[in-house]
Amino acid sequence: MNSSENLASASVSVVVIGVENLESSLEFYEGTLGLDVTQRMTWEGSDFESYWQLPTGAKARCAFLAYGADPVGQIQLMEFNAKNRKQIRQAGIKRATGLFNLNIYTSDVKRDYGQLEAKGFEFWSEPNHINFGPVVGEAMEFAFEGPDGVVINLVELLTEDPETMIGHLYHFVLGYGRTGTGFTPVATTAHTVSDTDKALEFYYGPLNMKLFAESLIEGEVANRSVDLPPECKTRSVLVMGDHEYGKVALAEPMNYDVPSLVADALPPNIGYLAQSFEVADLAATAEACKAVGADVFSCITEIDLPGRGRCSAMIVRNPGSGALQELFQTL
């Protein structure tokens, strides 16, 4: 997919993150991950204030990061000028309802672990080799506390057989390329929900996404990679659009309780604020959102979005969790 026109099945185009300090966060996303900063701007004005439900005089310093020709897996960092900003997710919370982590493919997990350890990052576990079975394949991965309370999961694709899911992704990444430091854009992003079926109505309906994989995560080895007790059971559903990047990993706790991040996941707070999707016809998508019970956070408006230019855009809440989902159509 080398064009943003006529998207039949939406991928996550952008993840929106509120940051404590823009330059510090860029040290990780631009410096460590090697993503390209395609735009810096100060976002302000009445349209900005109403779009994010902010008071008069609010503004944000923004940086937009991307890699590759396709508008998927991009990152929008926003440092708001408010004084009393709250951390959306506290360190140590391993699972919570709402938008949660970023999964990024890497060429060498063990190298990354050593480099990040030297920089003082806090890890959930050592690199974990997981065999998902003959259909899916094998991977090595680890999670750690990224900037601004956003969990980062780095994944090295091990299986090369193109008939497996991981093997297919391995060869896609090989052809697509990586940043100069060996990483990809956001390949998958986690969304913990209280009702998977309602969340899927949104992803399958208005966004026309499709099933990539579904499983029940249980057992000591699988739970170790996400630092959960071995007895935990989690329903996992991965959905994707028309691109190998920008997938969404839905997770629903089946036999354990988790806190919710949703109430605090609002500007000007610090952390993972929203997933953003490009659609071909925003008016039609808005009607489809209404049909699945996705409540409106901000109505359709014409606005300049960082990294994307003039757009028609709106924000709704996912019916499976209440998390913010931005929908935009380029003009």
Residue pairs with C-beta under 8 A, 6 or more apart in sequence:
1 7
1 70
1 72
1 242
1 243
2 69
2 70
4 71
4 278
4 330
5 280
6 280
7 241
7 242
7 278
7 279
7 280
8 208
8 242
8 280
9 207
9 208
9 209
9 210
9 240
9 241
9 242
10 207
10 208
10 209
10 241
10 242
10 277
10 278
10 279
11 72
11 73
11 209
11 240
11 241
11 242
11 243
11 245
11 246
11 247
11 277
12 72
12 73
12 186
12 189
12 241
12 245
12 246
12 247
12 248
12 275
12 276
12 277
13 71
13 72
13 73
13 74
13 246
13 276
13 277
13 278
13 328
14 64
14 74
14 75
14 76
14 275
14 276
14 307
14 308
14 326
15 74
15 75
15 76
15 99
15 102
15 186
15 189
15 272
15 274
15 275
15 276
16 76
16 78
16 272
16 273
16 274
16 275
16 276
16 324
16 326
17 25
17 75
17 76
17 77
17 78
17 148
17 150
17 271
17 272
17 273
18 78
18 79
18 80
18 85
18 88
18 148
18 267
18 268
18 269
18 270
18 271
18 273
19 25
19 77
19 78
19 79
19 147
19 148
19 270
20 79
20 85
20 147
20 148
20 270
21 79
22 61
22 62
22 63
22 77
22 79
24 147
25 63
25 77
25 147
25 148
26 37
26 63
26 77
28 146
28 147
29 35
29 65
29 75
29 77
29 147
30 36
30 37
30 63
30 65
32 115
32 116
32 119
32 181
33 104
33 179
33 181
33 183
34 67
34 178
34 179
34 180
34 181
34 182
34 183
35 65
35 66
35 67
35 75
35 179
35 183
35 185
36 65
36 66
36 67
36 179
37 63
37 64
37 65
38 64
38 65
38 66
38 307
39 62
39 63
39 64
39 306
39 307
40 61
40 62
40 63
40 64
41 61
41 62
41 306
42 59
42 60
42 61
42 62
43 59
43 60
43 61
43 62
43 78
43 306
44 58
44 59
44 60
46 56
47 301
47 303
48 54
48 58
48 59
48 60
48 303
49 55
49 56
49 58
50 298
50 301
51 298
51 301
51 303
51 313
51 315
52 58
52 267
52 298
53 266
53 267
53 297
53 298
54 80
54 82
54 267
54 268
58 80
58 81
58 82
58 267
58 268
59 80
59 81
60 78
60 79
60 80
60 81
60 267
60 268
61 78
61 79
62 76
62 77
62 78
62 79
62 306
63 76
63 77
63 306
64 74
64 75
64 76
64 77
64 306
64 307
65 74
65 75
65 76
65 77
66 73
66 74
66 75
66 185
66 307
67 73
67 178
67 179
67 184
67 185
68 176
68 177
68 185
68 245
70 243
70 245
71 278
71 308
72 185
72 241
72 243
72 245
72 246
73 184
73 185
73 186
73 187
73 245
73 246
74 185
74 186
74 307
75 102
75 185
75 186
76 276
76 306
76 307
78 267
78 273
78 306
80 267
80 268
81 268
82 268
85 268
85 269
85 270
86 264
86 269
86 270
87 148
87 149
87 269
87 270
87 271
88 98
88 149
88 261
88 264
88 265
88 269
88 270
88 271
88 272
88 273
89 96
89 100
89 149
89 150
89 151
89 261
89 271
89 272
90 149
91 122
91 145
91 149
93 259
93 261
94 124
94 226
94 227
94 228
95 192
95 226
95 228
95 234
95 251
95 253
95 256
95 258
96 192
96 258
96 259
96 260
96 261
97 192
97 193
97 194
97 258
97 259
97 260
97 261
97 262
97 321
97 322
98 191
98 192
98 260
98 261
98 262
98 265
98 272
98 321
98 322
98 323
99 189
99 190
99 191
99 261
99 265
99 272
99 273
99 274
99 275
99 323
99 324
100 151
100 190
100 191
100 192
100 251
100 261
100 272
101 143
101 150
101 151
101 152
101 153
101 189
101 190
101 272
102 146
102 150
102 151
102 152
102 153
102 186
102 189
102 190
103 153
103 154
103 155
103 186
103 187
103 188
103 189
103 190
103 249
104 152
104 153
104 154
104 155
104 183
104 184
104 185
104 186
104 187
105 154
105 155
105 156
105 157
105 169
105 173
105 178
105 183
105 184
105 187
106 112
106 154
106 155
106 156
106 182
106 183
106 184
107 156
107 178
107 182
107 183
108 156
108 182
109 127
109 140
109 141
109 142
109 154
109 155
109 156
110 127
110 140
111 182
112 154
112 182
113 123
113 126
113 127
113 142
116 123
116 144
117 123
121 144
121 145
121 146
122 144
122 145
123 142
123 143
123 144
123 145
124 142
124 143
124 144
124 145
124 151
124 225
124 226
124 227
125 142
125 143
125 224
125 225
125 227
126 142
127 140
127 141
127 142
127 156
128 140
128 141
128 142
128 221
128 224
128 225
129 138
129 139
129 140
129 158
130 138
130 139
130 140
130 141
130 221
130 222
130 225
131 138
132 138
132 139
132 165
132 166
132 215
134 164
135 164
135 165
136 164
136 165
136 166
136 213
137 157
137 158
137 159
137 161
137 164
137 165
137 166
137 167
138 158
138 159
138 166
139 155
139 156
139 157
139 158
139 159
139 166
140 155
140 156
140 158
141 153
141 154
141 155
141 156
141 225
142 153
142 154
142 225
143 151
143 152
143 153
143 154
143 225
143 226
143 227
144 151
144 152
144 154
145 151
145 152
146 152
148 270
148 271
149 270
149 271
149 272
150 271
150 272
151 190
153 190
154 183
155 187
157 166
157 167
157 169
157 170
157 173
158 166
158 170
159 166
159 167
159 170
160 167
160 170
160 171
161 167
162 168
162 170
162 171
165 212
165 213
168 244
169 187
169 244
172 244
173 184
173 244
176 184
176 244
178 184
184 245
185 245
185 246
186 245
186 246
187 244
187 245
187 246
187 247
188 238
188 247
188 248
188 249
189 246
189 247
189 248
189 249
189 275
190 248
190 249
190 251
191 199
191 248
191 249
191 250
191 251
191 275
191 318
191 321
191 323
192 250
192 251
192 252
192 253
192 258
192 321
193 199
193 250
193 251
193 252
193 318
193 320
193 321
194 252
194 260
194 320
194 321
195 252
195 319
195 320
195 321
196 235
196 237
196 250
196 252
196 320
197 320
198 292
198 293
198 319
198 320
199 250
199 318
199 319
199 320
199 321
200 237
200 239
200 250
200 320
201 292
201 293
201 319
201 320
202 289
202 292
202 294
202 318
202 319
202 320
202 325
203 209
203 239
203 248
203 250
204 210
204 239
205 288
205 291
205 292
206 279
206 285
206 288
206 289
206 292
206 294
206 327
207 241
207 277
207 279
207 285
208 241
209 239
209 240
209 241
209 248
210 239
210 240
210 241
211 237
211 238
211 239
212 238
212 239
212 240
212 247
213 236
213 237
213 238
214 236
214 237
214 238
215 236
216 233
216 234
216 235
216 236
216 254
217 223
217 226
217 232
217 233
217 234
217 235
217 236
217 251
218 232
218 233
218 234
219 230
220 230
223 229
223 230
223 232
224 230
228 234
228 256
229 256
231 255
232 253
232 255
232 256
233 253
233 254
233 255
233 256
234 251
234 252
234 253
234 254
235 250
235 251
235 252
235 254
236 249
236 250
236 251
237 249
237 250
238 247
238 248
238 249
238 250
239 247
239 248
239 250
240 246
240 247
240 248
241 247
248 275
250 320
260 322
261 271
261 272
262 321
262 322
262 323
264 271
265 271
265 272
265 273
265 274
265 323
265 324
266 273
266 324
267 273
273 324
274 315
274 323
274 324
274 325
274 326
275 323
275 324
275 325
275 326
276 325
276 326
276 327
276 328
277 325
277 326
277 327
277 328
278 328
278 329
278 330
279 285
279 327
279 328
279 329
280 329
281 329
282 300
282 312
282 313
282 314
282 327
282 328
282 329
283 300
285 327
286 300
286 314
286 327
289 296
289 316
289 327
292 319
293 319
294 316
294 317
294 318
294 319
294 325
295 316
295 317
295 319
296 314
296 315
296 316
296 317
297 314
297 315
297 316
297 317
297 324
298 314
298 315
299 314
300 312
300 313
300 314
301 312
301 313
301 314
302 310
302 311
302 312
302 313
302 331
303 310
303 311
303 312
303 313
304 310
304 311
305 311
305 313
305 328
308 328
308 330
309 330
309 331
310 330
310 331
311 328
311 329
311 330
311 331
312 328
312 329
312 331
313 326
313 327
313 328
313 329
314 326
314 327
314 328
315 324
315 325
315 326
315 327
316 324
316 325
316 327
317 323
317 324
317 325
318 324
318 325
